[in-house]
């Protein structure tokens, strides 16, 4: 693999993979779960704190093992190949591919503002209860196009990422600034009445309290699901470690800079929402499109056009980063004999082209099922579990390999990593108790990796 990614490229890969369409949408669902302005911001701050803490912890692991595959490698070194395989399988089955599918269809949905013929509510053909929309086919086309660009070498994918991530970060900053400039004191003051009363709020604005303290915590955990998924994919830069210049330094630094940038943007844009929209309108935004509602207040009817263009840019760049990074994990698994043998091969451009194409095939299949959104909700639990396990790995490796070179040590060790572990476990336990629909299906998908691992191991000599 060619080391063609510098610190700026790596930082933009972190930020670009995180910023999709979620930040313009999920605040509506969060507000319905927590019910007030203070808790809306608290959820975003808490999600950002967790992400920053995890990123600072991953810096130590990235310095120890600057290899393609990133988190897969860390889990293998700290625990065993089984846990690493289950992570890689979950990534291929739904985490990475499901996100690629969901972001691709989101791109199509917002393109339909300009080209109505690609709307997701149109049906091209139907077979029983299964139907295919133009949006799904366009999403598949987008996935294949970006996959092709990335098979031509990491340099092409890098430029797409740099251009689109820079553009969307600048656009979001401009939108935030415009929102602050039309500050409406009456809206802001209204939103901060009973700002710390955590309660349910329906689309019509009706409030209902949580019946007990445990239910209160369950509501907070449910509200955090959307925020955590919006912060998701920050770890993708670790997957491309073999293509980053000076990886022992630049991966950890890019994790810090990228996650800090996105946290600041996410908190600022939610402050802007509270400047221009009453809390009832945030919770009841049509199709949860809070970004469009805010843009229309700021810019009138042209706001819909602006936010649609921003989301098109955002989702295009986001998907490029996800596609570029994910294939490197399957490449590393194949080198260990745990994936298709051909996946371990690089093409003439020094990239794992076969891994890129099978990832595209799986993501396209999820596009056609129409269940990508449900799968992403279900997998939130599993994503956090793997983050927790990986950070536990820091403590394990400090004991197992105390003399291993560590050019970068986890900031705040042992306190900050332990705090993330406690927060992650608490989040998962609350979801198990109060939102089982978010947990057991995702857990089942990941658990399928256990028998699959032993099946693959038996077949390993034939690979």
N, C-alpha and C positions, 0 to 999 in steps of 0.2 A: 504494500500500500504506500501511496505517496503522501508525504507530509506537506499538504498545501493549505492547511487551515491555520491562520494566525489567531491571536487573542481576540481581535475584533470579530473575526468570523465565528469563533467559538461562542463569544458572548451573544452575538445575534442569533446563533443557532439555539441557545438557551431561551432567549426572549421570544424568538419567532415561533418556536414549538409550543410555547405556553399560550401566546395570544392568538386565539381563534375567534369564533363568534360568541363564545360563552359570556365574556364580560359585558356584551351588549344585551344579554338575555336573562341570565340566571338570577340577577338581583330581584326579579319579580317573585320567583319561587322562594328565595331566601326570605324576602319580606313577608310572604304569607306564612312562613314557619316561625319567624321571630316577632313580627308584628310592629316593629318600631325602628326609628332612625338610628338610635344609639346601638341597638343590637345588629342592625344591618352592617354598620361600619365595624362593629366588634368582630363579626364573622369574617369579614375580609381581612382585618388586621390579624386575627388569630390564624387564619389560613396562611397569610403571608409570613407570620412568625414561624409557623411550623415548617414552611417551605424553606425559609432562610436557614433555620436551624439544621434541617436535613442537608441542605446544600453545603453548609460549612463542615458538616461531618463527613460528607462524601469526598471533600477535598483531600482528606488523609488517605482514603482508599484509592483515589485516582492517582495520587503520587506514588503509592506503593505498586500499583498494577496499571501502568499506562498502556493498556492493550485494548484491541478491538473487542467489543462485547460489554465493557464497563460493568454494570451491575451484575450481569451473569457471572463474570469472572470473580467479583467480590464475594458473591454467595458461595461459589465453588471453593474458593480459598478458605473462607471462614467456616463453612459448614461441610458440605459434601456435594458431589455431582448431582444427587437426586434433587435436592432443594433448588440448585441452580437450573436443572432441567425443567422443573415445575414452573419456575419463573419464566424461562424461555418459552415454554409451551403456552403459558397464560398470555404472554406478550403476543405470540403468533396467533392464538385462537381468538383473542378479543381485545386485549389492552391496546396494542399498537394498531392492529388492522381495523378494529372497531372504531377507534378514534379517526383513522384515515377515512373510513367510510362515512362517518358522521360529519366530518369536516367537509368532505367532498359534496355530500348532499346539501349541506348548509350553503356552500358556494352556489349550487344550482338554484336553491330557493331564492336567494337574493338576486341572482341574475334574472330571475323571472320578472322582477320589477321593470327590467328593460326589454326582455324578450319573453312575453307571456306564454309563448309556445313551450317553454321548458318548465312550467310550473309543476310542483309536486302533487297537486290535486287533480291533474289530468291523468288519464289512463290510456296507455298505448295499446296494451293487450292484457287480457285477463284469463286466468285458468282457475275456475272454482273461486276460492277466496283469495287466491294469490294474484296480484296485479303488479304491473311494472309501469312506472311513470317516466316521462321525459327527464325529470330531475335525476332519477336514479341512473339512467343511461349516460347523462352528461357527467355525472359524478365519476362513473367508471372511465369515461373518456379522459377526464382530468387526471385521474389516478394513473392511467396508462401513459399519458403525455409526460407527467412529471417523473414517472419511473424511467421512461426512455431517456429523458434529459440526464438523469442520474447514472444511467448505464454508460454514458459517454465520458465519464470521469468525474471526480469529485469537484473539479474546478467549475464545471457548469452548474452543478447544484449549489456550489458556494455563491456564485454570482446571483443566482435567483434568490437565494436566501438573504444575501446582503441588501439587494435592491428592494425587495418587498418588505423585509422587516424594518429597514430604515424608514421606508415610506409610511408604513402603518403606525410606527411609534411617533413619527412627526405628526401624522394626521390626528391621532388620539390626543396628543398634547395641544394641538390647535383647537380641537373640539372642547377640551377641558377649559382652555383659556377663554373661549367664546362664552361658554356657560357661566364662568365666574364673572365675566364682564356684564352680563345681564342679570346680575344678582337681584333676586326678589326677596326682600326682607320678610314680607308676609308669608311666603311659602316656607322659607327657612324657619321662621318662628313657629309656624304651625307644626312643622315636622318635629320640632324639639319639645313639644308638649308631651309629657309622659314618654320621653325618649328611651327610658330604661325599663319599660314594662314589657317583659317578654311574654308574648301571647300569640295565639293563632289569629290570622286575618284572612278572610276569604276575598275573592275578586270584587265583591260588591262593597267591601270595607267593613263587614261585620266582624267584630272581635269576640273571641272566646278564650278564656284563660285555661291554662293547663291544670288538671285536677290535682296534681301532686308534684313534689320536688323531683322524683325520678322522671316523670313525664316532661317536666320543664327541661331537664337535661336531654331527654330524647328529642324534644323539639329543636334544641340548639344543634344537636348532632345532625338531624335531618336538614337543617338549614345549611350546615357546613358541607353537605354533599356536593352541591353545585359549586361552591367556592373551591373546594379541593380539586374537583375535576377541571376547573378553570386554571388552576395553578399547575395542573398535571403536565408531564413531558419535560420538566426542567432537567431531568436526569439524562435526557437523550444525548447530550454532549459527551457523556462517558462512553457511549457506544462507539464513537468514532475516534477514540483515543489514538489509534495507530496512524491517523491522518492529521493530527494536530502537531504543530511545531512546539518543541519544548513542552511536552504534555505534563510533565511533573509539576510545572509551574502554571501553565495556562489553563488546564482543566479546572483546577480548584479556583483560580481567579475568575474565570468565566462564569462558573457557577455562582459565585458571590455577586458579581456585577450584574449578571442577567436576571437572577431572582430578585435582587434589590430593585432593579429598574422596573420590573413588572409589578412588584408589590406596591411601589410608589404610584405607578400608573393606575392600578386597580383601585387603590384607596382614593386617589384624587378624582377618578371618574365617578365613583359613587358619591363623593362629596358634591360633585357637580350635579348629579341626579337630584340630590336633596336640595340643592340651590334652586332648581327650576321646576321640579315636579312635587306635588303633594304626595305623601307616603301612600295614600289610597290609590293614586294613579300609577305609582311604581308597582304596587301589588296587583293592580288590575289591568296592566298594560295589555293591549291586544296581542294575542299570541306570545305574550311575555316579552315583546320587543321594546324594552325600556329605552334602548339606545335610539330607536326611531322616535319614540314619544318625546324624548329630551331634545333631539335634533329639530323636531317640528316646532317646539317652543322657541328654540334659539334662532332658527333660520326660516321658519314658516314652511310652506309646502316643499321648498327645495331641500329641507332637512332630510326627507325620506331618500331623496336621490343621493345626497352626500353620505349618509350613513350606509346606504346600500353599496356604494362604491368602496367605502372604507372596509366593509365586511368582505367584499370580494377580494380586495388586496390582502386583507388579514388572513382569510381562509386559504388563499392560494399559497402565500408564503408559509403558513403553518403546515399545510400538507406537504410541501416540499421538504421541510425540515424533518417531519415524521417519517417520510419515505426514505430520505437519505440515511437517517440514523438507524432505523429499525432493522434493516437488512444485515447490519454488522453483527447483531446478536446471533442470528441464525448461522452466519458465517462462522462465528466462534464455536457454536454448538456442533456444527459439522466437523470442525477440526478435532473435536473431542469424540467423534464417532456417534453423536447423538442427534444428527439430522441428516437429510439426504446428502450423500457424498459430494454430489455436484455443487452443493451450496458452499463448499469450502474452496471452490476455485474462483480465481480472479480472471476477468477478461483482459483484453489487450490494453484497456484503459486503467487497469489496476483497481477495479471495483468488483464486488461480488454480484455480478449481473443476474445470475440464476436466483440468488437470494432475493434480489429486488423484484424479480418477476413473480416468484411464488407468493411473496408478500402482496403484490398487486392483485394476484388471482384471489387470495383469501379476502382481501378488502373488497374486491368487486363482488364476491359471493355475498358478503355481509350487506353490501349496498342493495342487492337484489332481494334479500330476505325482508328488508324494511324494519329489522329488529335491532339495528345498531344502537339506537338511542336507549332502548331498554337494557341492552347488554352493558353499555357504559355505566348506567346507574347501578347495575348489579355488581360491576367489577370494582367500584370505588373501594369497597371493603377490602378486596384482595390487594389492590394497589397499595393501600396504607400498610397492610400486613407485611408486604415485601419491603417497604421502606423501613419499617420497624426492624425486621430481621436483618436487613443490611446494616443498620446502625448498631444493632447488637453485635454484629460481626466485628466492629471496631474494637470492642472490649475483648472479644475472643482472640483476635489477632494480636492484641497487645500482650496476651499471655502466650499464645502459640508461637509467635514469631517476634519476640521482643527486639531482636537484633536486625530485623529487616529494615532497609533504608526507608526513612520517612521524611522526604524533603518538606512536607507540609503536615502539620499536626492539627487535628480537629480543634477549632477555637472553642474555648469553654469546656474542654474535656476535664473531668467526666460529667460535669453538671449539665451542660446544654444537650449533649446526646441523650442523657438519661431523661431529661425533661421531655424531649421529643418522643422517646419510647413510652413514657407514661401517658402523654397526650394522645399518641396514636392508638395505644391499647384501649384507653378510655373511650375514644371515638368508636372503635370497632365493637366494643362491648355494648355501648349504647345502641348502636345500629342493630346488633343481634337481638336485643331485647325489644326495642321499640319500632324498628323498621326492618323486620326479617326479609321483606321482599327485596331489600338492597343487598342482602348478605348471602343467604343460602344458595341461590342460583349461581352467583359468581364463585362462591366457594366450591360448588360442585364442578364447574367448568375447570377450575384450577386443579381440583383433586383428580380429575381424569388423567392428569399428567403423571400420577404415580404408577398406575398399571402400564401406561404407555411407555414410561421410562424403562421398566423391566422388559417389556416387549422389544423395545429398540435395542436394549443391551444384549438380548438373546440373538438378535439379528445382526449385531455389530460386525461379526466377521465377514458377512456377505456385502457390507457397504463398500 
